[in-house]
């Protein structure tokens, strides 16, 4: 059977257009698309409409005010020069480059010197260090305990010469304490020139306990007992 068709196929289209015209006849301001506006999808540019055809106002979006980022204060760090545990209290000497020649006294050496001063009841006791040629490696250390008189004493010039430098321990090691701050070491300028940058330590080994020069930057080799050494030429 042949399908049923309308004798006038254009009548349906005209009826659809007339219906659309009547529906939007009361619109306040027709758009450019005319009566077929309802066929186009809605976008944000075209506001929605009410049942009577009037435009519905869009909800106003509030934009948050731009706030400046919170500034976190920076902590300032200051670099301080570390305090030396040893200072030169008499006749500081500089090398050819203008650097002060220093000798460091370790906490163990300062403690041992203080114990000897207390035992001998001699607060003016000091350790004299000399470097002389000899030994199995070319140079050797000579150490002895001496008494340094007061500067106004008559025999001060006999015990301490003009070229002697005196180093004193001023460290604040908790294990040592301030009572060992009077530990002093005295040496002449030629010996200081060979020992600059070294440390005076007190060691306890199987061969015995003794004061010892360690970390000598000029020494290239040394003997097992540590009393003789060779230097860089």
N, CA and C atoms as a LAMMPS dump frame, in Angstrom:
ITEM: TIMESTEP
0
ITEM: NUMBER OF ATOMS
699
ITEM: BOX BOUNDS ff ff ff
-5.0000000000000000e+02 5.0000000000000000e+02
-5.0000000000000000e+02 5.0000000000000000e+02
-5.0000000000000000e+02 5.0000000000000000e+02
ITEM: ATOMS id mol type element x y z
1 1 1 N 0.864 -1.194 0
2 1 2 C 0 0 0
3 1 3 C 0.884 1.222 0
4 2 1 N 0.525 2.205 -0.825
5 2 2 C 1.316 3.445 -0.866
6 2 3 C 1.093 4.25 0.382
7 3 1 N 2.188 4.9 0.965
8 3 2 C 2.032 5.692 2.188
9 3 3 C 1.167 6.908 1.931
10 4 1 N 0.468 7.309 3.044
11 4 2 C -0.409 8.473 2.947
12 4 3 C 0.41 9.737 2.992
13 5 1 N 0.146 10.663 2.141
14 5 2 C 0.856 11.944 2.105
15 5 3 C -0.164 13.069 2.005
16 6 1 N 0.268 14.208 2.511
17 6 2 C -0.595 15.402 2.43
18 6 3 C -0.587 15.913 1.011
19 7 1 N -1.75 16.28 0.54
20 7 2 C -1.844 16.759 -0.834
21 7 3 C -1.067 18.037 -1.019
22 8 1 N -1.019 18.846 -0.008
23 8 2 C -0.272 20.114 -0.038
24 8 3 C 0.841 20.014 0.993
25 9 1 N 2.042 19.575 0.587
26 9 2 C 3.149 19.34 1.546
27 9 3 C 3.667 20.639 2.137
28 10 1 N 3.433 21.774 1.506
29 10 2 C 3.942 23.046 2.041
30 10 3 C 3.056 23.629 3.114
31 11 1 N 1.875 23.048 3.317
32 11 2 C 0.963 23.623 4.329
33 11 3 C 1.502 23.415 5.723
34 12 1 N 2.163 22.295 5.949
35 12 2 C 2.713 22.033 7.301
36 12 3 C 3.794 23.022 7.637
37 13 1 N 4.647 23.362 6.704
38 13 2 C 5.729 24.319 6.967
39 13 3 C 5.164 25.688 7.216
40 14 1 N 4.142 26.082 6.454
41 14 2 C 3.569 27.404 6.68
42 14 3 C 2.881 27.48 8.021
43 15 1 N 2.214 26.422 8.439
44 15 2 C 1.556 26.424 9.748
45 15 3 C 2.582 26.544 10.871
46 16 1 N 3.739 25.882 10.697
47 16 2 C 4.796 25.924 11.719
48 16 3 C 5.37 27.328 11.835
49 17 1 N 5.54 27.988 10.687
50 17 2 C 6.083 29.346 10.712
51 17 3 C 5.087 30.314 11.296
52 18 1 N 3.837 30.193 10.978
53 18 2 C 2.819 31.086 11.526
54 18 3 C 2.7 30.93 13.025
55 19 1 N 2.792 29.681 13.501
56 19 2 C 2.746 29.44 14.951
57 19 3 C 3.931 30.103 15.643
58 20 1 N 5.075 30.019 15.057
59 20 2 C 6.263 30.631 15.662
60 20 3 C 6.143 32.142 15.666
61 21 1 N 5.555 32.747 14.612
62 21 2 C 5.377 34.2 14.581
63 21 3 C 4.439 34.666 15.665
64 22 1 N 3.345 33.959 15.867
65 22 2 C 2.4 34.364 16.919
66 22 3 C 3.026 34.25 18.306
67 23 1 N 3.909 33.247 18.49
68 23 2 C 4.505 33.033 19.815
69 23 3 C 5.461 34.159 20.181
70 24 1 N 6.184 34.701 19.183
71 24 2 C 7.169 35.74 19.475
72 24 3 C 6.711 37.109 19.011
73 25 1 N 5.385 37.289 18.787
74 25 2 C 4.893 38.597 18.344
75 25 3 C 5.016 39.648 19.419
76 26 1 N 4.942 39.226 20.709
77 26 2 C 4.967 40.186 21.826
78 26 3 C 6.38 40.438 22.346
79 27 1 N 7.364 39.965 21.635
80 27 2 C 8.752 40.167 22.11
81 27 3 C 9.098 41.649 22.07
82 28 1 N 9.864 42.127 23.048
83 28 2 C 10.19 43.563 23.134
84 28 3 C 11.13 43.989 22.024
85 29 1 N 12.151 43.209 21.75
86 29 2 C 13.11 43.568 20.699
87 29 3 C 13.517 42.295 20.007
88 30 1 N 12.96 42.033 18.854
89 30 2 C 13.331 40.798 18.155
90 30 3 C 14.78 40.832 17.762
91 31 1 N 15.385 39.67 17.812
92 31 2 C 16.81 39.561 17.495
93 31 3 C 16.983 39.392 16.01
94 32 1 N 18.262 39.359 15.619
95 32 2 C 18.556 39.278 14.186
96 32 3 C 18.14 37.95 13.601
97 33 1 N 18.003 36.946 14.412
98 33 2 C 17.624 35.622 13.895
99 33 3 C 16.136 35.526 13.635
100 34 1 N 15.337 36.514 14.162
101 34 2 C 13.895 36.539 13.861
102 34 3 C 13.141 35.486 14.623
103 35 1 N 12.125 34.913 13.952
104 35 2 C 11.216 33.996 14.637
105 35 3 C 11.835 32.643 14.881
106 36 1 N 12.946 32.343 14.276
107 36 2 C 13.57 31.029 14.465
108 36 3 C 14.663 31.058 15.521
109 37 1 N 14.609 32.075 16.409
110 37 2 C 15.641 32.192 17.44
111 37 3 C 15.625 31.019 18.389
112 38 1 N 14.43 30.456 18.634
113 38 2 C 14.35 29.374 19.623
114 38 3 C 15.029 28.113 19.122
115 39 1 N 15.32 28.038 17.793
116 39 2 C 16.024 26.864 17.275
117 39 3 C 17.523 26.915 17.561
118 40 1 N 18.091 28.116 17.782
119 40 2 C 19.531 28.256 18.039
120 40 3 C 19.826 27.952 19.499
121 41 1 N 20.982 27.314 19.772
122 41 2 C 21.316 27.032 21.196
123 41 3 C 21.652 28.314 21.925
124 42 1 N 21.31 28.34 23.178
125 42 2 C 21.561 29.522 23.999
126 42 3 C 23.052 29.609 24.334
127 43 1 N 23.541 30.816 24.313
128 43 2 C 24.929 31.076 24.712
129 43 3 C 24.912 32.115 25.813
130 44 1 N 26.132 32.395 26.338
131 44 2 C 26.225 33.393 27.408
132 44 3 C 25.938 34.79 26.884
133 45 1 N 26.075 34.974 25.54
134 45 2 C 25.835 36.315 24.993
135 45 3 C 24.361 36.662 24.959
136 46 1 N 23.448 35.665 24.783
137 46 2 C 22.01 35.941 24.715
138 46 3 C 21.36 35.575 26.035
139 47 1 N 20.794 36.541 26.753
140 47 2 C 20.211 36.26 28.063
141 47 3 C 18.945 35.428 27.926
142 48 1 N 18.652 34.579 28.887
143 48 2 C 17.404 33.787 28.852
144 48 3 C 16.183 34.691 28.947
145 49 1 N 15.071 34.176 28.439
146 49 2 C 13.84 34.97 28.406
147 49 3 C 12.764 34.322 29.262
148 50 1 N 11.828 35.164 29.702
149 50 2 C 10.715 34.704 30.525
150 50 3 C 9.587 34.22 29.634
151 51 1 N 8.494 33.827 30.256
152 51 2 C 7.355 33.281 29.496
153 51 3 C 6.668 34.336 28.634
154 52 1 N 6.722 35.603 29.066
155 52 2 C 6.086 36.655 28.267
156 52 3 C 7.019 37.245 27.223
157 53 1 N 8.241 36.669 27.107
158 53 2 C 9.143 37.126 26.06
159 53 3 C 10.136 38.17 26.484
160 54 1 N 10.031 38.714 27.717
161 54 2 C 10.979 39.737 28.174
162 54 3 C 12.283 39.072 28.593
163 55 1 N 13.361 39.833 28.445
164 55 2 C 14.679 39.294 28.772
165 55 3 C 14.859 39.227 30.269
166 56 1 N 15.352 38.089 30.737
167 56 2 C 15.628 37.906 32.162
168 56 3 C 17.053 38.381 32.439
169 57 1 N 17.241 39.256 33.408
170 57 2 C 18.613 39.758 33.681
171 57 3 C 19.497 38.63 34.193
172 58 1 N 20.717 38.624 33.681
173 58 2 C 21.688 37.622 34.121
174 58 3 C 22.178 37.948 35.521
175 59 1 N 22.498 36.886 36.237
176 59 2 C 23.046 37.087 37.581
177 59 3 C 24.432 37.701 37.463
178 60 1 N 24.656 38.74 38.235
179 60 2 C 25.94 39.434 38.173
180 60 3 C 26.995 38.636 38.928
181 61 1 N 28.07 38.384 38.215
182 61 2 C 29.166 37.649 38.831
183 61 3 C 30.125 38.631 39.481
184 62 1 N 30.409 38.363 40.698
185 62 2 C 31.328 39.224 41.44
186 62 3 C 32.74 38.693 41.272
187 63 1 N 33.607 39.568 40.904
188 63 2 C 35.006 39.212 40.73
189 63 3 C 35.765 39.646 41.966
190 64 1 N 36.431 38.698 42.541
191 64 2 C 37.182 39.01 43.754
192 64 3 C 38.294 40 43.433
193 65 1 N 38.408 40.961 44.306
194 65 2 C 39.445 41.967 44.102
195 65 3 C 40.815 41.322 44.208
196 66 1 N 41.706 41.78 43.35
197 66 2 C 43.066 41.224 43.356
198 66 3 C 43.789 41.661 44.613
199 67 1 N 44.155 40.704 45.377
200 67 2 C 44.862 40.999 46.618
201 67 3 C 46.341 40.741 46.43
202 68 1 N 47.129 41.594 47.006
203 68 2 C 48.582 41.443 46.902
204 68 3 C 49.021 40.205 47.67
205 69 1 N 49.981 39.463 47.151
206 69 2 C 50.455 38.263 47.859
207 69 3 C 51.055 38.619 49.203
208 70 1 N 50.819 37.753 50.162
209 70 2 C 51.323 37.994 51.51
210 70 3 C 52.84 37.897 51.511
211 71 1 N 53.467 38.923 51.98
212 71 2 C 54.914 38.964 52.015
213 71 3 C 55.398 38.365 53.32
214 72 1 N 56.217 37.334 53.204
215 72 2 C 56.795 36.692 54.382
216 72 3 C 58.141 37.332 54.66
217 73 1 N 58.319 37.896 55.825
218 73 2 C 59.606 38.556 56.103
219 73 3 C 60.745 37.548 56.098
220 74 1 N 61.818 37.934 55.475
221 74 2 C 62.991 37.075 55.417
222 74 3 C 63.856 37.265 56.65
223 75 1 N 64.354 36.141 57.132
224 75 2 C 65.239 36.206 58.283
225 75 3 C 66.654 36.487 57.8
226 76 1 N 67.247 37.443 58.404
227 76 2 C 68.609 37.813 58.026
228 76 3 C 69.599 37.064 58.904
229 77 1 N 70.577 36.465 58.261
230 77 2 C 71.6 35.72 58.971
231 77 3 C 72.918 36.485 58.862
232 78 1 N 73.54 36.661 59.974
233 78 2 C 74.825 37.346 60.003
234 78 3 C 75.919 36.33 60.265
235 79 1 N 76.963 36.454 59.493
236 79 2 C 78.092 35.547 59.66
237 79 3 C 79.103 36.195 60.587
238 80 1 N 79.452 35.477 61.625
239 80 2 C 80.413 35.98 62.584
240 80 3 C 81.703 35.175 62.472
241 81 1 N 82.798 35.836 62.697
242 81 2 C 84.088 35.179 62.625
243 81 3 C 84.242 34.273 63.843
244 82 1 N 84.556 32.983 63.632
245 82 2 C 84.7 32.096 64.78
246 82 3 C 85.834 32.528 65.693
247 83 1 N 85.613 32.39 66.971
248 83 2 C 86.612 32.801 67.942
249 83 3 C 87.753 31.809 67.982
250 84 1 N 88.964 32.327 68.026
251 84 2 C 90.134 31.478 68.127
252 84 3 C 90.286 30.958 69.549
253 85 1 N 90.701 29.698 69.635
254 85 2 C 90.951 29.124 70.954
255 85 3 C 92.306 29.536 71.5
256 86 1 N 93.167 30.078 70.628
257 86 2 C 94.51 30.498 71.032
258 86 3 C 94.773 31.892 70.486
259 87 1 N 95.374 32.735 71.3
260 87 2 C 95.734 34.078 70.88
261 87 3 C 97.2 34.317 71.205
262 88 1 N 97.793 35.214 70.436
263 88 2 C 99.18 35.606 70.687
264 88 3 C 99.17 36.81 71.626
265 89 1 N 99.722 36.631 72.81
266 89 2 C 99.691 37.684 73.826
267 89 3 C 100.973 38.495 73.856
268 90 1 N 101.973 38.03 73.128
269 90 2 C 103.229 38.787 73.076
270 90 3 C 103.937 38.527 71.752
271 91 1 N 104.376 39.6 71.119
272 91 2 C 105.171 39.588 69.901
273 91 3 C 104.499 38.816 68.764
274 92 1 N 103.351 39.271 68.276
275 92 2 C 102.766 38.64 67.09
276 92 3 C 103.645 38.898 65.864
277 93 1 N 103.827 37.86 65.057
278 93 2 C 104.716 37.93 63.897
279 93 3 C 103.917 37.591 62.653
280 94 1 N 104.22 38.284 61.562
281 94 2 C 103.583 38.034 60.275
282 94 3 C 104.592 37.429 59.303
283 95 1 N 104.07 36.608 58.379
284 95 2 C 104.939 35.997 57.383
285 95 3 C 105.155 36.953 56.213
286 96 1 N 105.765 36.456 55.137
287 96 2 C 106.062 37.305 53.992
288 96 3 C 104.808 37.791 53.282
289 97 1 N 103.706 37.049 53.395
290 97 2 C 102.442 37.442 52.755
291 97 3 C 101.6 38.352 53.635
292 98 1 N 102.084 38.7 54.801
293 98 2 C 101.339 39.573 55.702
294 98 3 C 100.348 38.849 56.589
295 99 1 N 100.359 37.51 56.601
296 99 2 C 99.458 36.743 57.46
297 99 3 C 100.116 36.481 58.817
298 100 1 N 99.307 36.559 59.847
299 100 2 C 99.84 36.334 61.184
300 100 3 C 100.176 34.857 61.369
301 101 1 N 101.365 34.592 61.857
302 101 2 C 101.793 33.215 62.115
303 101 3 C 101.236 32.777 63.466
304 102 1 N 100.397 31.738 63.432
305 102 2 C 99.706 31.284 64.634
306 102 3 C 100.076 29.844 64.961
307 103 1 N 99.934 29.527 66.212
308 103 2 C 100.106 28.17 66.719
309 103 3 C 98.929 27.884 67.641
310 104 1 N 98.228 26.788 67.403
311 104 2 C 97.014 26.488 68.157
312 104 3 C 97.309 25.516 69.3
313 105 1 N 96.726 25.817 70.438
314 105 2 C 96.822 24.939 71.606
315 105 3 C 95.499 24.196 71.734
316 106 1 N 95.551 22.882 71.72
317 106 2 C 94.318 22.113 71.837
318 106 3 C 93.829 22.111 73.282
319 107 1 N 92.587 21.698 73.461
320 107 2 C 91.998 21.662 74.805
321 107 3 C 92.717 20.649 75.699
322 108 1 N 93.133 19.524 75.115
323 108 2 C 93.847 18.527 75.926
324 108 3 C 95.209 19.03 76.381
325 109 1 N 95.904 19.748 75.5
326 109 2 C 97.198 20.303 75.89
327 109 3 C 97.029 21.373 76.964
328 110 1 N 95.998 22.218 76.827
329 110 2 C 95.751 23.255 77.835
330 110 3 C 95.394 22.626 79.177
331 111 1 N 94.614 21.571 79.149
332 111 2 C 94.244 20.903 80.392
333 111 3 C 95.457 20.299 81.078
334 112 1 N 96.326 19.657 80.285
335 112 2 C 97.514 19.038 80.873
336 112 3 C 98.459 20.083 81.441
337 113 1 N 98.662 21.194 80.756
338 113 2 C 99.507 22.26 81.282
339 113 3 C 98.941 22.831 82.573
340 114 1 N 97.631 22.974 82.642
341 114 2 C 97.004 23.488 83.865
342 114 3 C 97.192 22.521 85.018
343 115 1 N 97.087 21.231 84.737
344 115 2 C 97.292 20.228 85.791
345 115 3 C 98.726 20.274 86.318
346 116 1 N 99.69 20.501 85.429
347 116 2 C 101.081 20.594 85.869
348 116 3 C 101.3 21.851 86.703
349 117 1 N 100.676 22.961 86.291
350 117 2 C 100.802 24.198 87.062
351 117 3 C 100.222 24.041 88.451
352 118 1 N 99.087 23.349 88.546
353 118 2 C 98.466 23.144 89.855
354 118 3 C 99.317 22.197 90.708
355 119 1 N 99.841 21.159 90.091
356 119 2 C 100.654 20.192 90.823
357 119 3 C 101.952 20.824 91.331
358 120 1 N 102.59 21.637 90.479
359 120 2 C 103.844 22.285 90.858
360 120 3 C 103.624 23.6 91.596
361 121 1 N 102.362 24.024 91.707
362 121 2 C 102.036 25.288 92.358
363 121 3 C 102.812 26.446 91.717
364 122 1 N 102.814 26.427 90.417
365 122 2 C 103.546 27.439 89.654
366 122 3 C 102.627 27.988 88.571
367 123 1 N 101.902 29.088 88.823
368 123 2 C 100.986 29.641 87.81
369 123 3 C 101.698 30.271 86.625
370 124 1 N 103.02 30.473 86.7
371 124 2 C 103.778 31.085 85.615
372 124 3 C 104.447 30.048 84.711
373 125 1 N 104.053 28.826 84.842
374 125 2 C 104.646 27.76 84.042
375 125 3 C 104.195 27.866 82.584
376 126 1 N 105.099 27.53 81.674
377 126 2 C 104.806 27.556 80.246
378 126 3 C 105.61 26.468 79.548
379 127 1 N 105.173 26.122 78.349
380 127 2 C 105.848 25.108 77.548
381 127 3 C 106.619 25.8 76.437
382 128 1 N 107.946 25.625 76.451
383 128 2 C 108.776 26.191 75.387
384 128 3 C 109.026 25.134 74.323
385 129 1 N 108.852 25.534 73.063
386 129 2 C 109.056 24.636 71.924
387 129 3 C 110.113 25.249 71.022
388 130 1 N 111.088 24.427 70.661
389 130 2 C 112.149 24.852 69.753
390 130 3 C 112.293 23.82 68.639
391 131 1 N 112.664 24.301 67.476
392 131 2 C 112.933 23.43 66.331
393 131 3 C 114.403 23.574 65.979
394 132 1 N 115.071 22.456 65.937
395 132 2 C 116.492 22.438 65.602
396 132 3 C 116.738 21.404 64.51
397 133 1 N 117.836 21.582 63.803
398 133 2 C 118.206 20.604 62.788
399 133 3 C 118.729 19.346 63.466
400 134 1 N 118.363 18.214 62.898
401 134 2 C 118.78 16.939 63.471
402 134 3 C 117.65 15.935 63.391
403 135 1 N 117.847 14.811 64.041
404 135 2 C 116.844 13.765 64.002
405 135 3 C 116.944 12.95 62.723
406 136 1 N 116.06 11.987 62.585
407 136 2 C 116.095 11.091 61.426
408 136 3 C 115.424 11.684 60.199
409 137 1 N 114.758 12.844 60.33
410 137 2 C 114.088 13.445 59.184
411 137 3 C 114.533 14.88 58.924
412 138 1 N 115.608 15.311 59.52
413 138 2 C 116.143 16.639 59.21
414 138 3 C 115.904 17.668 60.284
415 139 1 N 114.702 17.666 60.891
416 139 2 C 114.385 18.613 61.963
417 139 3 C 113.767 17.845 63.134
418 140 1 N 113.951 18.412 64.316
419 140 2 C 113.392 17.769 65.5
420 140 3 C 112.813 18.816 66.446
421 141 1 N 111.79 18.386 67.206
422 141 2 C 111.158 19.252 68.197
423 141 3 C 111.868 19.084 69.54
424 142 1 N 112.063 20.192 70.218
425 142 2 C 112.586 20.175 71.578
426 142 3 C 111.586 20.902 72.466
427 143 1 N 111.076 20.228 73.484
428 143 2 C 110.077 20.813 74.378
429 143 3 C 110.575 20.759 75.803
430 144 1 N 110.292 21.847 76.527
431 144 2 C 110.695 21.928 77.933
432 144 3 C 109.748 22.855 78.668
433 145 1 N 109.61 22.631 79.938
434 145 2 C 108.784 23.479 80.799
435 145 3 C 109.667 24.534 81.45
436 146 1 N 109.235 25.795 81.317
437 146 2 C 109.98 26.906 81.896
438 146 3 C 109.027 27.766 82.72
439 147 1 N 109.608 28.634 83.488
440 147 2 C 108.827 29.593 84.268
441 147 3 C 109.006 30.972 83.651
442 148 1 N 107.896 31.607 83.32
443 148 2 C 107.932 32.955 82.745
444 148 3 C 107.73 33.947 83.888
445 149 1 N 108.727 34.742 84.226
446 149 2 C 108.56 35.705 85.306
447 149 3 C 107.596 36.823 84.902
448 150 1 N 107.223 37.627 85.874
449 150 2 C 106.421 38.8 85.587
450 150 3 C 107.223 39.785 84.746
451 151 1 N 106.512 40.565 83.919
452 151 2 C 107.207 41.455 83
453 151 3 C 108.062 42.5 83.714
454 152 1 N 107.673 42.869 84.91
455 152 2 C 108.451 43.867 85.631
456 152 3 C 109.57 43.24 86.465
457 153 1 N 109.729 41.903 86.372
458 153 2 C 110.794 41.23 87.129
459 153 3 C 112.131 41.427 86.428
460 154 1 N 113.193 41.349 87.209
461 154 2 C 114.526 41.589 86.658
462 154 3 C 114.962 40.472 85.731
463 155 1 N 114.525 39.256 85.98
464 155 2 C 114.956 38.117 85.164
465 155 3 C 113.991 37.809 84.006
466 156 1 N 113.073 38.723 83.718
467 156 2 C 112.148 38.475 82.614
468 156 3 C 112.881 38.457 81.28
469 157 1 N 113.816 39.38 81.072
470 157 2 C 114.549 39.444 79.803
471 157 3 C 115.442 38.225 79.629
472 158 1 N 115.822 37.575 80.717
473 158 2 C 116.645 36.379 80.606
474 158 3 C 115.827 35.189 80.141
475 159 1 N 114.577 35.062 80.618
476 159 2 C 113.734 33.922 80.257
477 159 3 C 113.022 34.126 78.933
478 160 1 N 112.691 35.371 78.611
479 160 2 C 111.949 35.677 77.384
480 160 3 C 112.736 36.712 76.591
481 161 1 N 113.136 36.333 75.371
482 161 2 C 113.873 37.263 74.52
483 161 3 C 112.909 38.121 73.709
484 162 1 N 113.436 39.075 73.001
485 162 2 C 112.605 39.992 72.229
486 162 3 C 111.926 39.299 71.038
487 163 1 N 112.529 38.26 70.513
488 163 2 C 111.954 37.572 69.356
489 163 3 C 111.038 36.404 69.735
490 164 1 N 110.865 36.197 71.021
491 164 2 C 109.973 35.125 71.454
492 164 3 C 108.513 35.559 71.343
493 165 1 N 107.693 34.632 70.895
494 165 2 C 106.242 34.861 70.845
495 165 3 C 105.581 33.943 71.863
496 166 1 N 104.583 34.49 72.562
497 166 2 C 103.872 33.725 73.595
498 166 3 C 102.418 33.575 73.157
499 167 1 N 101.939 32.332 73.13
500 167 2 C 100.555 32.018 72.779
501 167 3 C 99.839 31.494 74.019
502 168 1 N 98.606 31.948 74.192
503 168 2 C 97.828 31.581 75.377
504 168 3 C 96.492 30.995 74.957
505 169 1 N 96.088 29.977 75.685
506 169 2 C 94.803 29.318 75.409
507 169 3 C 93.677 30.133 76.034
508 170 1 N 92.664 30.468 75.227
509 170 2 C 91.525 31.248 75.723
510 170 3 C 90.215 30.587 75.334
511 171 1 N 90.254 29.314 74.991
512 171 2 C 89.043 28.617 74.576
513 171 3 C 88.056 28.455 75.711
514 172 1 N 86.798 28.189 75.335
515 172 2 C 85.72 28 76.311
516 172 3 C 85.116 26.613 76.179
517 173 1 N 85.958 25.638 75.993
518 173 2 C 85.487 24.259 75.887
519 173 3 C 84.885 23.842 77.222
520 174 1 N 83.654 23.284 77.172
521 174 2 C 82.981 22.885 78.417
522 174 3 C 83.743 21.792 79.143
523 175 1 N 84.41 20.924 78.39
524 175 2 C 85.154 19.838 79.019
525 175 3 C 86.441 20.329 79.667
526 176 1 N 86.893 21.518 79.255
527 176 2 C 88.138 22.054 79.795
528 176 3 C 87.864 23.095 80.866
529 177 1 N 86.996 24.035 80.542
530 177 2 C 86.639 25.054 81.517
531 177 3 C 87.564 26.256 81.458
532 178 1 N 87.107 27.356 82.062
533 178 2 C 87.882 28.593 82.05
534 178 3 C 89.122 28.517 82.927
535 179 1 N 89.2 27.562 83.81
536 179 2 C 90.358 27.487 84.715
537 179 3 C 91.636 27.092 83.991
538 180 1 N 91.526 26.642 82.726
539 180 2 C 92.71 26.265 81.957
540 180 3 C 93.116 27.348 80.965
541 181 1 N 92.553 28.535 81.082
542 181 2 C 92.834 29.592 80.12
543 181 3 C 94.226 30.192 80.267
544 182 1 N 94.953 29.84 81.302
545 182 2 C 96.289 30.397 81.511
546 182 3 C 97.386 29.542 80.885
547 183 1 N 97.028 28.481 80.183
548 183 2 C 98.036 27.636 79.547
549 183 3 C 98.737 28.426 78.449
550 184 1 N 100.09 28.451 78.497
551 184 2 C 100.853 29.247 77.545
552 184 3 C 101.965 28.416 76.918
553 185 1 N 102.31 28.804 75.704
554 185 2 C 103.397 28.188 74.954
555 185 3 C 104.274 29.305 74.409
556 186 1 N 105.58 29.136 74.5
557 186 2 C 106.52 30.148 74.052
558 186 3 C 107.477 29.508 73.038
559 187 1 N 107.789 30.237 71.994
560 187 2 C 108.749 29.763 70.99
561 187 3 C 109.359 30.94 70.26
562 188 1 N 110.567 30.74 69.73
563 188 2 C 111.277 31.802 69.031
564 188 3 C 110.762 31.925 67.598
565 189 1 N 111.173 32.995 66.938
566 189 2 C 110.644 33.269 65.607
567 189 3 C 111.043 32.226 64.568
568 190 1 N 112.312 31.751 64.507
569 190 2 C 112.634 30.707 63.523
570 190 3 C 111.82 29.428 63.732
571 191 1 N 111.566 29.061 64.97
572 191 2 C 110.754 27.874 65.236
573 191 3 C 109.299 28.11 64.839
574 192 1 N 108.793 29.313 65.103
575 192 2 C 107.415 29.63 64.729
576 192 3 C 107.246 29.616 63.216
577 193 1 N 108.272 30.019 62.493
578 193 2 C 108.199 30.017 61.035
579 193 3 C 108.061 28.597 60.493
580 194 1 N 108.611 27.617 61.191
581 194 2 C 108.515 26.219 60.754
582 194 3 C 107.266 25.517 61.286
583 195 1 N 106.643 26.101 62.295
584 195 2 C 105.475 25.457 62.924
585 195 3 C 104.18 26.235 62.734
586 196 1 N 104.192 27.29 61.955
587 196 2 C 102.985 28.103 61.797
588 196 3 C 101.855 27.258 61.204
589 197 1 N 100.686 27.408 61.795
590 197 2 C 99.526 26.628 61.372
591 197 3 C 99.423 25.27 62.027
592 198 1 N 100.364 24.914 62.894
593 198 2 C 100.345 23.611 63.559
594 198 3 C 99.52 23.673 64.842
595 199 1 N 99.353 22.501 65.454
596 199 2 C 98.65 22.382 66.728
597 199 3 C 99.553 21.698 67.74
598 200 1 N 99.443 22.156 68.961
599 200 2 C 100.138 21.513 70.072
600 200 3 C 99.106 20.693 70.838
601 201 1 N 99.3 19.391 70.83
602 201 2 C 98.333 18.483 71.443
603 201 3 C 99.022 17.665 72.527
604 202 1 N 98.216 17.045 73.364
605 202 2 C 98.731 16.121 74.382
606 202 3 C 98.133 14.752 74.099
607 203 1 N 98.988 13.784 73.857
608 203 2 C 98.538 12.45 73.48
609 203 3 C 98.941 11.442 74.544
610 204 1 N 98.126 10.406 74.67
611 204 2 C 98.398 9.293 75.586
612 204 3 C 98.415 8.022 74.755
613 205 1 N 99.625 7.468 74.556
614 205 2 C 99.802 6.294 73.726
615 205 3 C 100.509 5.2 74.52
616 206 1 N 100.725 4.067 73.865
617 206 2 C 101.397 2.953 74.539
618 206 3 C 102.84 3.289 74.89
619 207 1 N 103.474 4.113 74.053
620 207 2 C 104.859 4.48 74.33
621 207 3 C 104.957 5.559 75.394
622 208 1 N 103.845 6.104 75.81
623 208 2 C 103.828 7.115 76.859
624 208 3 C 103.008 8.324 76.461
625 209 1 N 102.776 9.186 77.408
626 209 2 C 102.027 10.422 77.179
627 209 3 C 103.019 11.559 76.998
628 210 1 N 102.675 12.473 76.073
629 210 2 C 103.596 13.56 75.767
630 210 3 C 102.871 14.667 75.019
631 211 1 N 103.485 15.854 75.07
632 211 2 C 103.054 16.944 74.2
633 211 3 C 103.602 16.662 72.804
634 212 1 N 102.787 16.977 71.798
635 212 2 C 103.132 16.585 70.444
636 212 3 C 102.65 17.631 69.452
637 213 1 N 103.45 17.855 68.41
638 213 2 C 103.069 18.754 67.321
639 213 3 C 102.292 17.939 66.29
640 214 1 N 101.097 18.384 65.955
641 214 2 C 100.262 17.694 64.975
642 214 3 C 99.792 18.699 63.927
643 215 1 N 99.409 18.154 62.774
644 215 2 C 98.842 18.949 61.675
645 215 3 C 99.751 20.096 61.245
646 216 1 N 101.039 19.77 61.117
647 216 2 C 101.977 20.774 60.627
648 216 3 C 101.844 20.871 59.111
649 217 1 N 101.383 22.009 58.565
650 217 2 C 101.185 22.1 57.105
651 217 3 C 102.483 22.078 56.314
652 218 1 N 103.631 22.317 56.956
653 218 2 C 104.91 22.327 56.251
654 218 3 C 105.619 20.984 56.298
655 219 1 N 105.158 20.075 57.145
656 219 2 C 105.833 18.789 57.297
657 219 3 C 105.395 17.831 56.2
658 220 1 N 106.358 17.213 55.545
659 220 2 C 106.061 16.216 54.509
660 220 3 C 106.115 14.8 55.055
661 221 1 N 106.905 14.567 56.07
662 221 2 C 107.011 13.247 56.693
663 221 3 C 107.518 13.425 58.114
664 222 1 N 107.307 12.418 58.932
665 222 2 C 107.749 12.462 60.321
666 222 3 C 108.034 11.049 60.8
667 223 1 N 108.751 10.957 61.894
668 223 2 C 109.063 9.652 62.443
669 223 3 C 107.878 9.133 63.257
670 224 1 N 107.981 7.888 63.683
671 224 2 C 106.87 7.278 64.406
672 224 3 C 106.585 7.938 65.735
673 225 1 N 107.604 8.399 66.42
674 225 2 C 107.384 9.024 67.728
675 225 3 C 106.937 10.469 67.619
676 226 1 N 107.077 11.054 66.423
677 226 2 C 106.584 12.408 66.206
678 226 3 C 107.505 13.501 66.652
679 227 1 N 108.756 13.191 66.96
680 227 2 C 109.696 14.214 67.411
681 227 3 C 110.578 14.736 66.28
682 228 1 N 110.567 14.067 65.134
683 228 2 C 111.392 14.476 63.996
684 228 3 C 110.51 14.58 62.758
685 229 1 N 110.851 15.539 61.886
686 229 2 C 110.02 15.734 60.701
687 229 3 C 110.862 16.336 59.591
688 230 1 N 110.314 16.28 58.396
689 230 2 C 110.901 16.895 57.223
690 230 3 C 109.944 17.947 56.704
691 231 1 N 110.448 18.997 56.073
692 231 2 C 109.601 20.102 55.638
693 231 3 C 109.655 20.227 54.119
694 232 1 N 108.687 20.985 53.584
695 232 2 C 108.656 21.266 52.154
696 232 3 C 109.681 22.324 51.822
697 233 1 N 110.432 22.088 50.784
698 233 2 C 111.483 23.033 50.378
699 233 3 C 110.974 23.836 49.177
